[in-house]
Amino acid sequence: MRVQKNSLDRAFFDLSSRIKLRVSGADRLRFLNGQITNDLRKTTTSAAIEACVLNAKGKMDAHLFVRLESESFLLDADPEIGTSLQARLDRYVIADDVQLEDVTNRLSIFHVLGDEAPELDNAPKIVAVDRFGCGGHDVWVESAEHENLRAVLSRNFFFCDAAETEVFRIEQGVPRWGRELTAEIIPVEANLEQRCVDYGKGCYIGQETISRMKMSGQRNKKLCGLISVDGSPLIRGMRLSVSGKEVGSITSAVYSARFQKQIALGFVRRGFNSVGSKLDATPPKEGSASVPIVVVDLPFSSQQAGPGRPS
């Protein structure tokens, strides 16, 4: 992968396939703030926020980013969520003056890493947002300008294709919808509390569960970084165990050329997920040999020593 430690601020990604919804109407702020875990008042026309949409039990219906427009909010979510996001939000529009519009095919998004906004002509919409656990900016344009903008960005930045983006996402410990984030996951379990949850914003659907977890300080499982001790490949779906007792599973796995390691993300049960814990990863197919792994901090770039230290 071309994204190296010394060039993180020179990479860009094409996120145009993400689902995009425009939320407008006089009640848009009150309505949307009652649906998401973060506080909409934090977002501006030049800075987006990250949030989750939950069901009444505090489990995830969606993971998204929100930015402010003059008379509306723009939401974007992983393409794997399909039409379910709009349907979920629309279900709670009862007597509210709120309109939901799917603008997926009308708008393109590129994401550029770096704390400084890219200098571009023709004044496209540039929004500061952390999508990969580091500073970055979204560049929004009409879909008709997609290829032109990509060509312009390619002159000064390294383009990361879908495969490279997936490797970088996992290296950064960022959960993704359909992998780490599903309808069975509570945001706190996926390490999204600091990024997505505002405890002072007021009521929203699923808030009771999130607040209860904060008060108890307990979570049944946690998203962890995992490294293959002997270099054997790790595979999504592998079961994690200790002395034959199943304690979790792998949700995403890749080979990281940057760290020269087989790495993975996975959920590990409480009591077995502390840094340095040694587990066995077994493929779903019976009779397959297990792979010794070790639990590490996220992101993987933060590892300092011990098994799994980046080469």
Helices and strands as residue ranges (DSSP letters): G 5-10, E 11-14, E 19-24, H 28-33, G 40-42, E 49-54, E 60-68, E 72-77, G 79-81, H 84-90, E 99-102, E 107-113, E 125-128, E 136-142, G 143-145, H 146-154, E 158-160, H 162-171, G 187-190, H 193-196, H 207-216, E 221-228, E 239-242, E 245-256, E 261-269, E 278-282, E 291-296, G 300-302
